[in-house]
């Protein structure tokens, strides 16, 4: 196998396990099984569970910032404020591991710090700067933007609740499972539209 492939397998499995079960619920044995390596190789990659968790957080945060940078041209060309936040929420929809880890951080404080939350806040801070540059006539106060970002965070929690695993199990879905996925998608979409409408009202042009 190419050099580093085992490390990538371990990292991918660790991201999925921590995203699904949080730091406390994740198991090294399960990560090893999912990565198709033995437990010793997981510890060769990273000596402790804490260390593996921090590497997973860093990798997820890096991916989020890279995706955000790709979205910047779209944000800068948005026609109005609502579209700016629609692009932002669509970005987070593509970051399944990120929103799940963010939800775990909000539920359980750990010694690892709110690493994912810090990245989310950094993204929102950069969006504020884009809005200030593109729509200077608005001159929104920080409390107003705080309220908008609180709405966005509520949507991220909705995404964490309804998001599916990035890699589905082999085999076709049953009709009941397919119906459930459709219902969850409708709920998530409906919730996003409500939040975007609220944002539009809060940030209506003076």
N, C-alpha and C positions, 0 to 999 in steps of 0.2 A: 504494500500500500504506500501511497505518497507520504512523505514526511509531514507530520502534523495532522493527518486525517483523523487519528484517534482523538486528538485534542479537540478537533471540531465536533466530532461525534459526542464527546463528553459535554462540551459547552452547549450544544443544541439540546441534549437531554436534560441538562441542568436548568436551562432556561424554561423548558416546558414543565419540569417538576416543580420548580419554585413558583412559576406563574400559576400552576393549578392548585398548589397546596400551601404556598407561602413558605417562609424559612422554617417554621416549626414543624410543619406537616411533611416537608420534603424528606425523602430517604435516599441515602447514598446507594444502598442496595438497588433501589428502583432505578436510579440514574444509571448505574452500571449496566443493569439489564437492558434498559432502553437504548443505551449507547452501544450495546453488544460488545462490551469489554468486561474484564473482571474488575472486582472492587479495588484491587491493588493498583490498577492502571488509573483509576479515578484519583486515588491519593497521590500517584506520581504526578498527575496533572496539577493537583492542588492539595496541599497537605491536610487541610481541614475543611469541614463543611462551611465554616464562616468564610474562609478564603474563596471557596468555590462560589458562594453566594455573592460575594463582592465582585468577582470576575463577571458573573452573570449580570449583575446590576450595571456594571460598567459597559458591557457589551450591548445591553438593551438601550441604555442611555445614548451610547454612540450611534446606534442605528436610528434612534429617534431624531437626533440632531442632524444626521445626514439626510433623512427624509425631509426634515424641515427646510434645510438649505435648498433642496430640490423644489420645494413649494414656494420659495421666496419670490421668484418671478411672477407666479400666479397671484400671490398676495399683493404685489406691487401694481399689478394691472387690474385688480378688482374694481368693479364699477361703483360699489357702495360698501358701507360698513358690514351689512348683513352678509355679503358675499365673502368678505375677509374672514368672518367667523365660520361661515359654511365650509370654506376651504380648510380652515383649521380643524374643525370637527371631523371632516373627511380624512384629514391626515391621521388623527388619532384612531379612526376606525381601522386604518391599515396597520396599526401597532398593537396587535393583540396582547403580546407579552407585556408591553409597556403598561397598558391600562389595567391589566390584572395585577401586576406588581404594585402599581399605584394604589389599587384598592386594598391590597394586603398591608401596605405601609400605613394606610389610614386606619386599619383595624387593629394592628398590633405594632406597638413601638418596640424597636430592637436596638441593639448596640451599634447597628450598622448605619443608623441615621436615615433621614428621609431622602435617600439618594435619588429616587425616581421623581419624587415631588419637586426636588430642586431643579431637575431637568425640565419638568413641566412648567414650573414657574419661570425658568429662563426662556422657554419658548414664548410664553405669554408676554414676558418683558420685551422680547424682540418684536412681537406683534404690536405692542404699544408704540414702539419707535416707528414702525412702518406706518401705522395709522397717523401718528403725529406728523410724519413727513408727507404722506399722501393726502390727508384731509386736515390741513392746519386750521381751517375755519371752525372745526368742531371744538378744539381746545377742551377736551374732556377732563374732569377732575379725577384724581386717583381713586376716590371712593366710588365713583361711577363705574370705572373700569374694574374695580375690585368686585362690584356686584355682578358685572358681566362675566368675569372669570369664575365666580362662584357658580353661576349657571352652567358654564362649560364643564366645570368639575363634576357637577351633578350628572351631566351627560356621560362623562367618563366612567362614573360608577355604574350607570345603566349599561354601557358597553361591556364593562367587566362582568356584569351579571349575565348578559345574554351571549357573550362571545363564545365561539366554538373553538376547539383545539385546532391549531394550525395544520396538524397532520392527522387526518381522520383515520380510524381503523379500517382495515380492509373489509370488503363486503358491502352490499347495498343497504341503504337505509330502509327501514320498515315504513309503511304508510303513516303510522302514528308518529314516528320520529321525523318524517318529512313534514308533516303538518305542524309539529311543534316548532321546527326550524322556521317555517313560514310565519307562524304567529309571533315568534321572537323577533324576526326581522321587521315585521309590521310595527310592533311595539317600539323597537329601537328607532325606526324611521319616523314614526309619529312623534316620539319624544323629542327627536332632533328638530323637527319642524316647529314644535311648540316653543322650544328654547330659542331657536333662531328668531321667531316672531317676537318673543319677549325682548331679546337683545335689540332688535330693530326699534322697538318702542322706547326702550331705555336710551338708546343712542340716536333718537330722532334728531334730524338737523334743526338747530335753533333758528 
